Amino acid sequence: MSSSVSPSILIVGGGLAGLTAARLLYQAGIDFKLLEARDRLGGRILSVDATGKLSGDGFDLGPSWFWPGMQPAMGDLVHLLGLHYFEQNSDGDVIFQRMSREAPQRYRGMQDPQSMRLVGGTGAIISVLGESLPAQSVQLGARVTHVSLEGQEVVVQYVAASGSSHKQRASHVLFALPPRLLEAKVLFSPALDVTTSERWRRTPTWMAPRAKFFALYDRPFWRDAGLSGTAQSMVGPLVEIHDATTASGRAALFGFVGVPAEQRAAVGRDAIVAASVQQLAQMFGPQAASPRATLYKDWTDDPLTATADDRQAGGHPIPDRRPWVNGKWRDYISLAGSETSLSEPGYLAGAVEAATRTANEIVSRLNRSERPACAAPSQASRA
């Protein structure tokens, strides 16, 4: 097992939270290393083309919306990085499908507040953040398995893409991943206290129980019919549908699959895709029956996102101001995934808030520790 030179801070997780934290540490001149288990950056942010490959003008298989009016920190970051965004299409009527034996109904649409999407897909923010960091400080394909405390250092063991084992030492580790995933995948020595471990395990992981389906078309024909592309269904398999056309005009509809994870696994991908296309045809007309391509992502099947607990859909994570780390680990590790946000847990903005707050705390702590102590007053000055 190889060992490498210790950075001040080790970041585990290369999604929006991990990259945001890395950027702030880098700007503060703090030595860091980021380990990401996947062969790409982004985590649950995944923007792809019609073939499912990463794309700079992609469809968002993970999160796609943000609300700059309600989430100013997210809006500020987008502006600071020079990115552009556009309104989620909401012009036109919405469709509601109540029962399979009834025709879908049209209603006048309204959307408030207006959802926004990034030009190029949400992956655009990952690309810019990743490119702003020194390449030697980011390692992909590094799956962390064990974390131990040795004196005043944290020792992190990980398995590289090649299968070889490595050790990395640091003064502090920032975990930018869901608490439930961290509890399930990483062994701590000394062990976490029971209360902390149980809390991490009970925290729902955003996106983990979800599956998304996309149907890609040559043009957004539903708009010609006065439809927004927004629909809701009590029939399924898609329960919520939206226009996913990109800023460049690549036309698509997407829907959240309402079938529970266990049932999705039992019927299989092909059956869900076929049923979803059939449903779109029922709701949007015969043109929807012939997409030029389809995309399907079941996050429950992603071992770097979901655990066995995520097969049962839980609630949305809620803000919780209690410390995420207690006991012997309190001064040596921090949690900064979206689920730990104090204001927007489970959203893109939550990842930015949690990472910004945690990184700033680390910078302040390091600055205090490096500040020279005041000299003791002389005997004369005490007189």
N, C-alpha and C positions, 0 to 999 in steps of 0.2 A: 504494500500500500504506500503510495507516494504522498509526500507532504509538501506544501508550498509556503512561501513567505506570507506572513500575516498582514492583511490590510487592517485598518482601524475598524471598518464596518463591513459586514457581509450581509448582502441582501439576497433573500431566497424568494424567487418569483419574479418573472419578467413581464407581467401584465402592466396595465395602466398604473397601478399603485407602485409597483416596484420601479418602473421607469421614472415616474414622477419623483420618488424619493431619491433615486440615483442622480437625477439631474440636479436636485437641490444640494446634495452632498458634493457633487462635482463642482458646482458653482462656488461652494464654500471652501473649496480646496482640501476636502477631506478624502483621504485614500479609501477606496471601497472596491469590492468585487461583487458582481451580481451572478448568481447561479439560476439558470432556468432549465427545468426538466424537459421541456419540449424542444423540438428542433427549430423552433421559431419563437419570436417574441409575441406578446399580445395576450396570452392566457385565454380568457373567454371572449376576447375581441378577435373576430375572425372574418375578414372580408375576402371573398373569393370570386373568381370568374365563373362562366357557365360550366367549366369542367371541374370545378372544385379546387382549383389552384389559387394560391395567394395572388391578389390583384390590387393595383393602385386605383382601380375604378371598379370596386367589387360590391357584391351583395353581402349584407351583414348576417352571418349565421349566428352571431351572438348579439350583444346589445347594439342598438342603432340610434336611439333617441337621447336628446338632452334638452333642457329648458333653461336657456341662459337668463331669462328674466327671474326665475326662481332659484337658479343655481349660478350665481355670479362668478364664483371661483372657477367653475368649469368654463364659463364663457370667457373669462379673463385669460385662462390658459390657452384656449383655442386662438384668441386674438394674438397673444404673445408669441405663439408658434407660427403665426402667419397662415393659419388654416382658414378655410371658408366653409360656411354652412348654408343650408337652404331649408325651406319649410317642407315638412311632411305634407304631401298632397291631401287636402281635405275638401277640395271643391267638388260639389256634386252630392247626389243622394247617397245614403247608406242603405245597406240591405240587412234585413233581419229574417232569419230562418228559424221558425218556431217548431215545426213538426215535419217529418219526412213526407207525409201525405198532403201537406199544404204547400202551395207555391210560395217562394220567398217574397217578402213584402219590402217595398221601397219607402223610405222616410227621408224628410229633409235633414241634411247633415249639419252638424255644428261641432266645432272643436275648440275648447278653451281650457287651459292655455295651449298655444300652438307648439307642437313638437318640432324640433329641429334635427337635421341630419347633416353629417359632415360630407362635403364634396370629396368623392373618392372612396367613401365608406369610412366606418369608424377606424379601420386599420390605418388610415392616414395619420392619425395622432400617434400611433405606435411607431410608424416609420420615422416620423420627424424626431420623436424622443429618442429612439434607438440610434439614429444617426448623430445625435448631439453628444453621445457618450464615447469615450475612448474604447476602441475595439478590444484592447487587451484586458479591459475591466469587465467584460461580459462573456460568460461561458454558457453556451447552449448544450442541451443533452446531458445536463448534470442533475441527476435525481438524488436528492438528499434523503438519507435513510436513518441516520443517528446524529444526535446532538448531545455532547457531554460537557460538563463543567470541570475544568482542570485549573485550579488556582484562580487566577484573575482572567483566565482566557476561556473562550468557548471554542470547542473543537467540533467541527462539522464534518461528518463523513458523507461522501456522495459517490454514486456510481456514474461514470462517464458513458457516453454513447457507445464507446468501444467495449464496455463491460468491465473496464478496470476500476478499481476502488481507489479513492483519494481522500486525504484529510486536508481541511482548511481551518486555520486558526484565526480568530478575530477577537477584538475586545468587546464587540457587541454584534448581535445578529438581528436584523429586521426581517420578519416573515411577512411578505406581501402576498399572502394567499389565504383562502378561507379557513377560519378556525377549525371547522369540522374536518376538512381535508388534512390539515396539519396534525390534528390529534390522531387521525387514522393511519397516516403514512409515515410519521417520524417518531422514533423512539427516543425519549429523553432520559438522561442519566445525570444527576438524580431524577427520579420520576416526578412528574407533575403532581401537585396535590390533587386530591380527588375532586374537590369543588371546581377547580380550574378545568381539569380534564372533562368533567361532566358538562360544564358550561360550553366549552368549545364544541363538544359533540352535539349538543342540543341546538346550536346556532344554525339556522337554515342557510344553505349555500345558494346564493343567487344564481339562476340559470340552470342549476344542476338537475332539477326534475323535469326540465323543459325539452321539447323537441320542436324544431322549426322546419317548415316546408316552403319551398319557393317554386313557382312556375314562371318560366321566362318566355317572353313573347317578342315578336318582331316590333310591335308597337303597343301602346297602352289603349287598346280599343274600347275599354270600359268608359274612358273619359268621353269618347264620342257619343255614348249613350247617356251622358249626364250623370255618371256614377263616379264616386270618389275613389272606389276601390276598397272602402271600409265596409266590413260586414261582421255580423255576429251570428252565431248559430247555436242552437240547442240540440242539433242533430249530429254534427260532427262528420268526419273526424277533426276538422278544423273548427275551433270555437271562436277565434278572433282573427280577422283577415284585414290586411292593409295593402295599399299601393306601395310597392318596393322599387319603383322606377328610380334609377340613379339620376344624379344631376346632369350627366351627359346624355340621358335619354334612353338608356338600356331598360326596356320595359319588363316589369315583373309584378306579380302578386305574391305576398307571403302570408302564411298563417301559422298560429301556434296550434300544435296538435293537442287536443283535449283528452286523448286516450291515455290512461295511466301507464306508467313505465313498464310494469309487469305485463300488461296486455300488449303493449307495443312490442316487447320482446317476443311474446308468444305468436303474434300474427306476422311479424317480420316487416322489414322496410318496404319491400315491393308492394305488399298489400296496402300499406298505409299510403304510399305514393299514388297508387292507382285509385284508391277511394278518395283521396284529396283532389285529384284532377277531376274526377266525376262530380264531386261536390262543387268545385269552381264552375263547371259547366252548368250545373243546375242554378247557380246563383248569378252568374255573369253572362250566360248564353253559350251557344255552341262554339264560338271562337276560343273559349277558354279550354275546350276539350283537347286542343292540339298545341301544347307548349313546345317550343323548340328545344327546351331542356328543363330538367328539374333538379333541385338541390334539396338535400335532407340532412339535418344534423340532429342527432339525439344526444344531448349532453349527458344524459344518465349513463350512456355507454362509454364516456370518456373518463378513463381512470385517473387522469390528471385534473379532473374537475369534480367528479362525483364519487361518493362512497355508497356502501350498501344502504345506509340510512336515507339516501336521497331518492331511493325508489318509491318512497312514500312521500308524496308532495306535502311540504310543510308550508307554514306561513311565510310572509316576507319578513326579513330581518328588521328589527326595530332598534332605534337608538338606545344605547345603554352606557351610562357614564362610569360604571364600575371598572376598575382596572382589569385588563385582560390577562395580566401576568401577576402572580403572587409568589410568596415564599422565596426559596433560594434563587429562582430564576429572575426575580423582579428587576434587578439591575443589569441583566445580561442579554435579555431578549425583548423585542417589541413586536406587536402585531399591527399591521397596517393595511390589511385587505379591505375591500369595500364594505364588508359586513361589520367592520369595527368602527365605521364612521359615526361621529356624534350627531350628524345632521341628515345624511342622505344614504344610509346603509342599503346596499343592494342596487346602487345606481352608479353610472360612470362618475358622476359628481362625488359620490361617496368615496370612490377610490382616490380621487384627487384630494379630497378633504383629509382623509385618514393618513395618506402618505405625506402630505404637506405638514400636517400637525406633528406627526411622529418624527419626520426628518428634522424639522425645526427644533424639536425637543432634544434630539441627539446632538445637533450642532451646538445648541446652548450648553449642554452638559459638557461637551468636549472643550468648548471655549472656557468654561469655568475651571475645568481641571488643569488647563494649560496656563491659567493666569498665575503669575508669580505671587507667592505669599508675601505679605507685608513684613518688613523687618521688625524685630522686636524693639520697642522703645528703649533708649539708653537710660542709665541711671539718672542722668542729669535732667532728661525730659520728664522723668516721673516725679522729680522733686517739686 
